[in-house]
Amino acid sequence: MDYLPLFHDVKQKPCLVVGGGTVAARKIALLLDAGADVTVLSPSLTSELQQQVDSALITHIDKTFDYSAEQLGRFILIISATDDPVLNERVSSVANAQNIPVNVVDQPRLCSFIFPAIVDRSPMTIAISSGGKAPVLSRSTREKLETLLPQSLGKLAGLAEKFRQTVKVHFTHTNQRRLFWESIFTGPIADYVYQGKNNLAEEALLAQLRSTKDTATTGVVYLVGGGPGDPELLTLKALRLIQQADLIVYDRLVSPEVLNLARRDAERIYAGKKRSEHTLSQGSINNLLIKHAQLGKRVVRLKGGDPFIFGRGGEEIETLLEKKIPFEVVPGITAASGCASYAGIPLTHRDYAQSCVFVTGNLKENKVNLDWDQLAKPNQTIVIYMGLVGIHEVCRELIAHGLPKNTPAALIQKGTTVEHKVFISNLNELPSTVSKEKPKPPTLIIIGHVVSLHEKLNWI
């Protein structure tokens, strides 16, 4: 983050605005909305600001800025909104000398804080900022949020404030308290508030509270497919569960962008799963899921791609079944589908491939043990996960079992992410391509005549 987002309490506190034009008037309006005690310093004022002075809403000092650092000490916040760059620089310098937060309009270099675009649903306030780099984009984002959020959202926050202490006393378990509020905010009680039926909302909330016992919640484990890397490829269900999770156990293949969608206070445990370097053994992972579910937590086992395609999801739910732990499986877009799509390589095509096979190229006792006769069939696409280390043996065996040496092949590095790269080769030259290009894992290997469509269909 370029800036730490904070919300500043300025109620009845002295704030100084230097400048009396239309830009200053906009900033003063924001300060007044927040309850600030505003002083405006300027030889001239707009008619709007003069009316506010006449109505005793703001204080006016009719002179130019000539304060020393010590004289500014009574103000908690300063805004400079003039068209004089020398004056703006002076205001910023003097304010910084006193460690007073200062904003110089449209000059981020001189600011110690910046104003965000605001969605106001008081007491709910949402701030959007581009760090001063793209203010129009910030406003555009705000406009989109304005259309998505009910105008009565603030009233829902007011309902929560009214009953917050009552709910806190009722529940001794923090997790259960959070679950209770989630049900209030997403269910029919929230609809009552949005419809203006506040009495019905309060009665329903109290009834639900009385019917909910103060007992530890039952934990659950969700095996969630995190997709191939691009967070926009997550399913809606995966996104919802990631954001609700108390604990996330994640693998190396889960992209940071996907992991960042979790709640800030959710615990994260890295399970590793790098070749020959497992941070946690599979048994340890299984025990971890069981332990935290038995503590009443909502546990998300987050896997790259799909949990049931080379993700060992089946082994994990067998253990959960044995311990009678509730679970749910949420499929994800597997790496084969995601990476191939982003590379412009259809896995099947009427003219090139009528079947597609997914295999892993993992070494076992220094060998890749696969059904080579089955793989070397014509008109078939082969997708190899985790195949870089055994690539020499894979290519040698496929050629030995009848697949032509000139069969097109592709390496797709970190598909769908910002580090997405595609290296085109053929079956005979693929090992040397790996040696030359040194693709970073995870890299997916696709072998088959569909690869020849990459140049034509590559849309990235």
Secondary structure by P-SEA (a helix, b strand, c coil): ccbbbbbbbbccbbbbbccccaaaaaaaaaaaaaccbbbbbcccccaaaaaaaaacccccccccccccccccccccbbbbbcccaaaaaaaaaaaaaacccccccccccccccccccccccccbbbbbbcccccaaaaaaaaaaaaaccccaaaaaaaaaaaaaaaaaaacccaaaaaaaaaaaaccaaaaaaaacaaaaaaaaaaaaaaaccccbbbbbbbbccccccccccccaaaaaaaaacccccccccccccccccccccbbbbbbccccccccccaaaaaaaaaaaaaaccccccccccccccccaaaaaaaaaaaacccbbbbbcccaaaaaaaaacccccccccccbbbbbbcccccccccccccccccccbbbbbcccccaaaaaaaaaaaaccccccbbbbbcccccccbbbbbbcccaaaaaaaaccccccbbbbbccccccccccccc
